[in-house]
Structures are given as C-alpha cells and as structure tokens.
Amino acid sequence: MKAILYLAIVVAMATVSQGDITGSNPPWGTCLCIDGSGVNIRSAPCGSIRGTGNSGSCFPHTGGKQTCYLKDDGKNHQYFSVKYGGGNGWIAGELLTFGSNC
C-alpha cells in the first residue's frame, strides 16, 4: 500500500512541474517548447503580444536573450527569441523548456 501511495505522489509531482530555462544560455537553433497554456509570444522582450501558445508548441531559438521589466505584472523576466510566424517572437524563460521536436 505504501508503494502505491509513493508512486501516486511521484506521478502527481511530475505532472505539476513547470519548465524554466531562465539563466541558461542555449545555443542558436536549440528547440524551446512552451510549458503552459495561453502563453504570450511577444514582438520584443516585454513588447506587444503577437500571439499565444500552449504546452507542446516548440520553436527554434534564434539566439537572442534579454531581461526586461514587464509593467503588466511588475516583475523582471528573461525573454528568449524564437522563430515565430515568419519572423521572431519572444517568450519568457520561466514558461519554456528544452525540447527536441522543432
């Protein structure tokens, strides 16, 4: 019985874990994937919203990384540039994970 309870706790913890690549330095072309729903994809770090994405949406990293202050929530965020919609988009690192399917 204890083994089943332990397994249930481990599975529950794995399903609620959220990605966060903040502080990392991925090379150009690394596959970055959204971890969340309705995640904003911006025109620039802390810029206007170009679109949204959900978990499983993956994009190649285009090399940019920048920290900025987002007035919407009053916090600093580190944004990563990705190939999006024929150009670049920027996504906050705390909502990204590393993937392999870009």
C-alpha positions as CSV (number, residue, x, y, z in Angstrom):
1,M,0.0,0.0,0.0
2,K,2.9,2.4,0.8
3,A,4.5,1.7,-2.6
4,I,1.3,2.6,-4.4
5,L,0.9,5.8,-2.4
6,Y,4.6,6.7,-3.0
7,L,4.1,6.1,-6.8
8,A,1.0,8.3,-6.8
9,I,2.9,11.1,-5.1
10,V,5.8,10.9,-7.6
11,V,3.4,10.9,-10.6
12,A,1.5,13.9,-9.2
13,M,4.7,15.9,-8.6
14,A,5.9,15.2,-12.2
15,T,2.6,16.4,-13.7
16,V,2.7,19.8,-11.9
17,S,6.3,20.6,-12.6
18,Q,6.8,23.6,-14.8
19,G,9.7,24.4,-17.1
20,D,12.0,27.3,-16.6
21,I,15.1,27.9,-18.7
22,T,15.8,31.3,-17.1
23,G,19.5,31.7,-16.5
24,S,20.5,29.3,-19.2
25,N,22.4,30.1,-22.4
26,P,21.0,27.8,-25.2
27,P,22.9,27.9,-28.5
28,W,21.2,29.2,-31.6
29,G,18.8,26.6,-33.1
30,T,18.0,24.9,-29.7
31,C,14.4,23.7,-29.6
32,L,12.5,25.7,-27.0
33,C,9.0,24.5,-26.0
34,I,6.2,26.3,-24.2
35,D,5.1,24.9,-20.8
36,G,1.7,26.3,-20.0
37,S,-1.5,27.4,-21.7
38,G,-2.2,30.8,-23.3
39,V,1.5,31.8,-23.0
40,N,2.2,35.2,-24.7
41,I,4.5,35.4,-27.6
42,R,5.7,39.0,-27.9
43,S,7.1,41.1,-30.6
44,A,10.1,42.1,-28.4
45,P,11.1,41.5,-24.8
46,C,8.2,43.0,-22.8
47,G,6.8,44.2,-26.1
48,S,3.3,43.8,-27.6
49,I,1.7,40.4,-27.9
50,R,1.9,38.8,-31.3
51,G,0.2,35.6,-30.4
52,T,-0.2,32.9,-27.8
53,G,0.9,29.3,-27.5
54,N,0.3,26.2,-25.4
55,S,2.3,23.3,-24.0
56,G,3.9,21.3,-26.7
57,S,4.3,24.2,-29.1
58,C,8.1,24.3,-29.9
59,F,10.2,26.8,-31.8
60,P,13.9,27.1,-32.7
61,H,15.9,29.6,-30.6
62,T,17.2,32.4,-32.8
63,G,20.0,33.4,-30.3
64,G,18.5,36.4,-28.5
65,K,18.1,36.7,-24.8
66,Q,17.2,39.8,-22.8
67,T,15.9,40.7,-19.4
68,C,13.2,43.4,-19.1
69,Y,10.7,44.8,-16.7
70,L,7.1,43.9,-17.6
71,K,4.6,46.5,-16.4
72,D,1.7,44.0,-16.7
73,D,2.9,42.1,-13.6
74,G,5.6,44.4,-12.2
75,K,8.4,41.8,-12.5
76,N,11.6,41.3,-14.4
77,H,11.5,38.5,-16.9
78,Q,14.2,36.9,-19.1
79,Y,13.0,36.5,-22.6
80,F,14.3,34.2,-25.3
81,S,13.9,34.9,-29.1
82,V,12.4,32.1,-31.2
83,K,11.4,31.7,-34.8
84,Y,7.7,32.5,-35.0
85,G,5.3,33.5,-37.7
86,G,7.9,34.2,-40.4
87,G,9.9,36.3,-38.0
88,N,11.0,36.4,-34.4
89,G,8.9,36.1,-31.3
90,W,9.9,36.4,-27.6
91,I,8.8,34.1,-24.8
92,A,9.6,34.4,-21.1
93,G,12.1,31.8,-19.9
94,E,10.0,30.7,-16.9
95,L,7.4,29.4,-19.4
96,L,9.9,27.4,-21.6
97,T,11.5,24.0,-21.5
98,F,14.1,22.4,-23.8
99,G,12.7,20.1,-26.4
100,S,13.8,18.0,-29.4
101,N,10.9,18.4,-31.8
102,C,11.2,21.7,-33.7
